[in-house]
Amino acid sequence: MAKVLERMHGTGNNLVIIDSRLTNNLNWNYRKIANQNGCDQVIVITNSSAADCFMHIYNADGSKVEMCGNAARCVGYLIMSEKSTKYATIELINERILECFKVGVKSIKVNMGKPLFEWYKIPLSAKCDPLHLPIKLHMLKDPVAVNIGNPHIVFFVDNISEIPLQSLGPKLENHIFFPKKVNVNIAQVEKSGEIALRVWERGTGITASCGSGACAVFVASVLRGYSITRQTSVNFPGGKLLIEWLDNIFMTGDIGFL
């Protein structure tokens, strides 16, 4: 037996969270649940021997994926509320453990781990420089690829509002360079050092926010020399995320209930 635990959002990234810890059942029609609830991802919590819970992530098209930073904040908040603590751990596939910290009433900080840069770990279908991929499509060119537990491609532009993401997103998501498809990030570095971001998520489409995308974009901006500090605000249509890159990447942002 399982139940829908909550309908939540992380900076506008809408989620349905199912508590399946009693049975560890994963046999759900994720596409139907997403359509009925108008959510970007369906999250299932099961038991873990290595953390407080295991988080399974399904995109709106029903595909299972490796990472969702906004969902980690929401699940972390629920687990901490359940335990009456300010710390929780979440296990993901690929043996990744996320640490979550309550830093405000509804503000959660997540240790997202280390970014991966090797071309075969992103993964790419051919060996090339991930800092300067030979991809050009319409107004977009010279992107960065990085893995934040899931694959991301980052394009830096002068004005994100000019990019027809609805039409370019599907083409880039399914580009031949990415055997596991890719999340597409269109970033604009402001004079203040903050970054404006629009995202096309694989298996979902345009979303109001993407936690791992914010991490990927900040890492890419530091490696390109566009960001000179080790933390900044990444601004989405759905809200702001504070991203810090020391050794690991830390993401802080608010959660809410739908």
C-alpha positions in Angstrom: 0.0 0.0 0.0 1.2 3.5 -0.8 -0.2 7.0 -0.7 0.3 10.3 -2.3 2.2 12.0 0.5 2.2 15.6 -0.9 1.9 17.8 -4.0 4.8 20.1 -3.6 7.1 22.4 -5.6 10.7 23.5 -5.5 10.9 27.1 -6.8 8.0 26.3 -9.2 9.1 22.8 -10.2 5.9 20.9 -9.5 6.0 17.4 -8.0 3.8 14.6 -6.8 5.5 12.7 -4.0 4.3 9.1 -3.2 5.3 7.5 0.0 5.9 3.8 -0.8 8.0 2.9 2.2 5.6 0.2 3.5 5.8 -1.9 0.4 8.6 -0.4 -1.8 6.2 -0.6 -4.7 7.3 1.2 -7.9 4.6 -0.1 -10.2 2.8 3.1 -11.0 1.5 4.8 -14.2 3.8 7.8 -13.9 2.8 9.4 -17.1 -0.9 9.3 -16.1 -0.1 10.6 -12.6 1.9 13.5 -14.1 -0.9 14.3 -16.6 -3.6 14.2 -13.9 -1.7 16.4 -11.5 0.0 18.7 -14.0 3.4 18.0 -12.4 6.9 17.9 -13.9 8.1 14.9 -12.0 6.6 12.1 -9.9 8.7 11.1 -6.9 8.5 7.8 -5.0 10.0 7.4 -1.6 11.1 3.9 -0.6 13.3 2.5 2.2 17.1 2.7 2.1 19.7 0.9 4.2 22.2 3.7 3.5 20.1 6.8 4.1 16.8 8.0 5.6 15.0 7.1 2.4 15.5 6.3 -1.3 14.2 8.7 -3.8 13.0 7.5 -7.3 12.5 10.2 -9.9 10.2 9.9 -12.9 9.7 12.6 -15.5 6.3 13.5 -17.0 6.8 11.1 -19.9 7.3 8.2 -17.4 11.1 7.9 -17.9 13.2 7.2 -14.8 16.1 9.7 -14.2 19.0 10.0 -11.8 18.7 13.3 -10.2 16.3 16.1 -9.2 17.6 18.8 -6.9 14.3 20.5 -6.3 12.7 17.1 -5.4 15.6 16.5 -3.0 14.7 19.7 -1.1 11.1 18.8 -0.9 11.7 15.2 0.2 14.4 16.4 2.6 11.9 18.8 4.1 9.3 16.0 4.6 11.8 13.6 6.2 13.1 16.3 8.5 9.6 17.2 9.5 8.8 13.6 10.2 12.0 13.1 12.3 11.8 16.6 13.9 15.4 17.2 12.9 17.3 19.7 10.7 19.3 17.0 8.8 18.3 14.2 6.5 20.0 12.0 3.9 18.5 10.7 0.6 19.8 7.9 -1.5 19.6 8.0 -5.3 20.5 5.5 -8.0 24.2 5.1 -8.8 24.8 5.0 -5.0 24.7 8.8 -4.7 23.8 10.1 -1.2 22.4 13.7 -0.9 22.7 15.5 2.4 19.9 17.9 3.3 19.9 20.7 5.8 17.1 22.9 7.1 18.3 26.5 7.1 15.0 28.3 7.2 11.3 27.7 7.8 10.9 26.3 4.3 14.4 26.8 3.0 16.5 23.6 2.4 20.2 23.3 1.5 21.4 20.2 -0.3 24.9 18.9 -0.8 24.6 17.8 -4.4 28.0 16.1 -4.6 30.8 16.7 -7.1 30.3 17.6 -10.7 31.6 15.2 -13.4 33.5 16.6 -16.4 34.9 13.5 -18.2 33.2 13.1 -21.5 32.4 9.4 -20.8 30.8 10.2 -17.4 28.5 12.9 -18.8 28.1 10.7 -21.0 28.8 11.8 -24.5 28.7 9.5 -27.5 32.2 10.5 -28.7 35.3 11.9 -27.1 35.6 15.7 -27.2 36.1 18.7 -25.0 33.0 19.1 -22.8 33.9 22.8 -22.2 33.5 23.5 -25.9 31.1 21.1 -27.6 31.0 21.3 -31.4 27.2 21.9 -31.4 25.4 24.7 -33.2 21.7 25.1 -33.6 20.0 28.2 -34.7 21.1 31.0 -32.3 22.9 28.6 -29.9 26.5 27.5 -30.2 29.7 26.5 -28.2 28.0 24.8 -25.2 29.4 23.2 -22.1 28.5 19.7 -20.9 28.6 18.6 -17.3 27.1 15.9 -15.2 25.4 16.8 -11.9 24.2 13.3 -11.3 22.4 13.7 -14.6 23.6 15.1 -18.0 23.3 18.8 -18.7 24.3 21.1 -21.7 24.7 24.8 -21.1 24.5 27.6 -23.6 25.5 31.1 -22.6 23.6 33.9 -24.4 23.1 37.6 -24.2 19.4 37.5 -23.8 17.6 34.3 -22.7 14.2 35.6 -23.7 15.2 35.7 -27.4 15.8 31.9 -27.5 12.9 29.8 -28.9 13.4 27.1 -26.3 10.1 25.4 -27.1 11.3 24.5 -30.6 15.0 24.0 -29.9 14.7 22.1 -26.6 13.4 18.8 -28.1 16.1 18.8 -30.8 18.9 19.4 -28.3 17.5 16.9 -25.7 17.7 14.2 -28.4 21.0 15.3 -30.0 23.3 12.4 -31.1 26.0 13.5 -28.8 23.9 12.4 -25.8 23.1 8.7 -25.6 21.0 9.2 -22.4 19.5 12.4 -23.7 20.3 15.7 -22.0 18.8 18.6 -20.0 19.1 21.9 -21.9 20.1 25.1 -20.1 20.0 28.6 -21.6 21.9 31.0 -19.3 22.6 34.7 -19.2 25.3 36.0 -16.8 24.3 39.4 -15.4 26.7 42.2 -14.5 25.8 41.5 -10.9 27.2 38.0 -11.2 23.8 36.4 -10.9 22.6 34.1 -13.6 19.2 34.1 -15.4 18.3 30.6 -16.5 15.7 28.9 -18.7 15.6 25.1 -18.8 14.2 22.3 -21.0 14.2 19.1 -19.0 14.5 15.8 -20.8 11.2 13.9 -20.6 9.3 16.9 -19.3 9.9 20.0 -21.4 10.2 23.6 -20.2 10.1 23.9 -16.4 9.9 26.8 -14.0 13.0 25.7 -12.2 15.7 23.0 -12.2 18.0 22.4 -9.3 20.6 20.3 -11.0 20.4 22.7 -14.0 21.3 25.7 -11.7 24.3 23.7 -10.4 25.4 22.8 -13.9 25.1 26.4 -15.1 27.1 27.8 -12.3 29.9 25.2 -12.6 30.0 25.9 -16.4 30.2 29.7 -15.8 33.1 29.3 -13.3 35.0 27.0 -15.7 34.5 29.4 -18.6 35.6 32.3 -16.4 32.3 34.1 -16.5 31.8 33.8 -12.7 34.7 34.9 -10.4 33.2 33.9 -7.1 32.3 30.5 -5.8 28.6 31.3 -5.1 25.8 33.1 -6.9 22.1 33.3 -7.3 20.6 31.5 -10.2 17.2 33.0 -11.2 14.4 31.1 -12.8 10.8 32.1 -13.7 9.8 30.1 -10.6 12.3 31.7 -8.1 15.9 31.9 -7.0 18.4 29.2 -6.0 21.7 30.0 -4.2 24.5 27.8 -5.6 27.9 27.4 -4.0 30.7 25.4 -5.5 33.5 24.6 -3.1 34.6 20.9 -3.6 31.0 19.7 -3.6 28.1 21.8 -5.0 25.5 23.1 -2.5 22.1 24.3 -3.5 19.8 26.3 -1.3 16.2 27.3 -2.0 12.6 27.3 -0.8 9.9 24.6 -1.0 6.2 25.0 -1.1 2.9 23.0 -1.2 0.5 22.9 -4.0 
